[in-house]
């Protein structure tokens, strides 16, 4: 599988990002990986932890990739500018770190791998762009305002159409990337809705175990086969752990309170091992780098419905 994986995060997301990278290495031990470290602390941690097994970029290098980034930065919030940088990063990596015909795979730092993508990639022979559908289920359809496809996972081939897609995504996000839904647009994500019509070699990923997430759990049948989570009888490959925070008492919580989140395969097979990994990494960071890497600890608010979980199964 000739592919390069890409992600970016800062020290507030250290535990999540490291957990993702460790799971990626487990299932793709020879994979080429590029990480953009968005502050000096995370850059130092990643150098110490992964050494030369990953290619590390500093945030300043990304800002220099396109002079338009610096020009629009004052008019964007932190998260809006964070989202605007994503296509610029993926585009640069594809142009400079992949060979013609190779794959560029972007993954958000809050994904976690439970299996290999090799079979998935092998099935994309006639594809230049692979999109991850949100697959909203009854009860989450209102989230469709944020786009048909999730920008936390995407695949591009280094060919004419894959390169064109990334260049045009950069242009679209530089023109509009804001933290509200408007006319089908939302951050860097809403732009993806037009891609199947715009690009002849764009495909929508159909594997139910790819980019499984709280918003689409109810669209699938889940069961445990030993320690393996099966999704519609296919193995879970990666899960998107969106909107997780830790409380001062050590519990974990999420805004996603849907009934499907309470299933034993979700609690025991998906969340428990992930939360255990985060807590292990946090202990290691505290011992070696004197910070927890868990970001902002969020107190439980009785006025906001939250699902509370613990790292133990």
Residue pairs with C-beta under 8 A, 6 or more apart in sequence:
1 28
1 31
1 103
1 117
1 118
1 121
1 122
2 99
2 101
2 102
2 103
3 31
3 32
3 102
3 103
3 104
3 105
3 117
3 121
4 31
4 32
4 33
4 34
4 93
4 97
4 98
4 102
4 103
4 104
4 105
5 24
5 28
5 31
5 32
5 33
5 34
5 105
5 106
5 107
6 33
6 34
6 35
6 36
6 89
6 90
6 93
6 104
6 105
6 106
6 107
7 17
7 20
7 21
7 33
7 34
7 35
7 36
7 106
7 107
7 108
7 109
8 35
8 36
8 37
8 38
8 62
8 85
8 86
8 89
8 109
9 16
9 17
9 35
9 37
9 38
9 42
9 109
10 37
10 38
10 39
10 41
10 42
11 39
11 41
11 42
11 45
11 291
11 293
12 293
12 295
12 296
13 42
13 109
13 110
13 293
13 295
14 41
14 42
14 45
14 281
14 285
14 291
14 293
14 294
15 278
15 281
15 282
15 285
15 292
15 293
15 294
15 295
16 109
16 110
16 241
16 244
16 278
17 35
17 42
17 109
18 45
18 46
18 49
18 281
18 293
19 112
19 274
19 277
19 278
19 281
20 107
20 108
20 109
20 110
20 111
20 112
20 113
21 33
21 35
21 50
21 54
22 277
22 281
23 112
23 113
23 114
23 277
24 31
24 33
24 107
24 113
25 31
25 33
25 53
26 113
27 113
27 114
27 115
27 116
27 117
28 113
28 116
28 117
28 118
32 55
32 97
33 53
33 54
33 55
34 54
34 55
34 56
34 57
34 93
34 97
35 46
35 54
35 55
35 56
35 57
36 56
36 57
36 58
36 59
36 61
36 62
36 85
36 89
37 43
37 46
37 56
37 57
37 58
37 59
38 59
38 82
39 59
40 58
41 289
41 291
43 56
43 58
44 289
45 285
45 289
45 293
46 54
46 56
47 56
48 288
48 289
55 97
57 89
62 69
62 85
62 88
62 89
62 92
63 69
63 70
63 73
63 85
65 88
65 89
65 91
65 92
66 88
66 170
66 174
68 174
69 84
69 85
69 88
69 174
72 81
72 84
72 174
73 81
76 84
76 177
76 178
77 179
79 179
79 187
80 177
80 178
80 179
80 187
83 151
83 173
83 177
83 179
83 187
83 188
83 189
84 173
84 174
84 177
84 188
86 106
86 151
86 173
86 188
87 166
87 169
87 170
87 172
87 173
87 188
88 170
88 173
90 104
90 106
90 154
90 156
90 166
90 169
91 163
91 166
91 167
91 169
91 170
93 104
94 104
94 156
94 158
94 162
94 163
94 166
95 163
98 104
98 158
99 158
100 158
100 159
101 157
101 158
101 159
102 157
102 158
103 121
103 124
103 155
103 156
103 157
103 158
104 155
104 156
104 157
104 158
104 162
104 166
105 117
105 153
105 154
105 155
106 153
106 154
106 155
107 152
107 153
107 238
108 152
108 153
108 240
110 152
110 240
110 241
110 242
110 244
111 152
111 153
111 211
111 238
111 239
111 240
111 241
112 238
112 239
112 241
112 274
112 277
113 237
113 238
114 209
114 228
114 229
114 235
114 236
114 237
114 238
114 239
114 270
115 209
115 235
115 236
115 237
115 238
116 237
117 210
117 237
117 238
120 205
120 207
120 210
120 237
121 155
124 130
124 155
124 157
124 203
126 201
126 203
127 155
127 157
127 201
127 202
127 203
128 156
128 157
128 159
128 160
128 161
128 162
128 165
128 199
128 201
128 202
129 154
129 155
129 156
129 157
129 161
129 162
129 165
129 195
129 199
129 201
129 202
129 203
130 154
130 155
130 156
130 202
130 203
130 204
130 205
131 149
131 154
131 192
131 195
131 196
131 202
131 203
131 204
131 205
132 149
132 150
132 152
132 153
132 154
132 205
132 210
132 211
133 148
133 149
133 150
133 204
133 205
134 143
134 144
134 146
134 147
134 148
134 149
134 150
134 213
134 215
134 216
135 208
135 215
135 216
135 219
135 220
136 143
136 144
136 215
136 216
136 219
137 215
137 216
137 217
137 218
137 219
137 260
138 218
139 218
139 258
139 259
140 215
140 216
140 218
140 258
143 215
145 181
145 186
146 181
146 186
146 189
146 190
147 184
147 186
147 189
147 190
147 191
147 192
147 193
148 192
148 193
149 189
149 192
149 193
149 195
149 204
150 189
150 211
150 213
150 240
151 187
151 188
151 189
151 192
152 211
152 240
152 242
153 210
153 211
153 238
153 240
154 192
155 205
156 162
156 163
156 165
156 166
161 199
161 200
161 201
161 202
162 201
164 199
165 195
165 198
165 199
165 202
168 198
169 188
169 191
172 191
173 188
173 191
176 185
177 187
177 188
178 185
178 187
179 187
180 186
181 190
184 190
184 193
185 191
195 202
196 202
196 204
205 211
207 234
207 237
208 219
208 220
208 231
208 232
208 234
209 229
209 231
209 234
209 235
209 236
209 237
209 238
210 237
210 238
211 238
211 239
211 240
212 220
212 231
212 236
212 238
212 239
212 240
212 270
213 239
213 240
213 242
214 240
214 242
214 243
214 254
214 256
214 258
214 260
214 261
215 256
215 258
217 258
217 260
217 261
217 263
217 266
218 258
218 259
218 260
220 231
220 232
221 231
221 232
221 233
222 229
222 230
222 231
222 263
222 265
222 266
222 269
223 229
223 230
223 265
224 230
224 264
224 265
224 268
224 269
227 269
228 235
228 236
228 269
229 235
229 236
229 265
229 269
229 270
230 236
236 269
236 270
239 270
239 274
241 271
241 274
242 254
242 256
243 254
243 255
243 256
244 252
244 253
244 254
245 252
245 253
245 254
245 295
245 296
245 297
245 298
246 252
246 253
246 294
246 297
246 298
247 253
247 297
247 298
247 299
247 300
247 308
248 297
248 299
249 300
250 310
251 300
251 308
251 309
251 310
252 271
252 275
252 308
252 309
252 310
252 311
253 298
253 300
253 306
253 307
253 308
253 309
254 261
254 306
254 307
254 309
255 304
255 305
255 306
255 307
256 307
257 305
257 306
257 307
260 266
261 267
261 307
262 307
267 309
267 313
268 313
271 309
272 309
272 311
272 312
272 313
275 309
275 310
275 311
276 311
276 312
278 294
278 311
279 311
281 293
282 292
282 293
282 294
285 291
285 292
285 293
286 292
300 306
300 308
